[in-house]
């Protein structure tokens, strides 16, 4: 059984419950491009691409963690 990464879990939770803010943070940090049609899939794609620990830390910090 694979170990769960708490950062990935926290980001998944934030995407599920607060997707607009997560998308704004990802755009602000230039991890995703601005899109007229933001959707949670943009955030999940970023997370599925296995961002570095540092990048996840930056997003979580901006989200108030």
Number of C-alpha atoms within 10 A of each C-alpha: 3 4 5 8 8 9 14 17 11 14 22 17 12 17 21 14 11 14 21 16 14 22 25 15 19 21 15 14 14 10 15 16 13 13 10 6 6 14 13 14 13 18 24 16 11 13 16 11 8 11 13 10 10 9 14 17 15 15 20 18 11 15 14 6 9
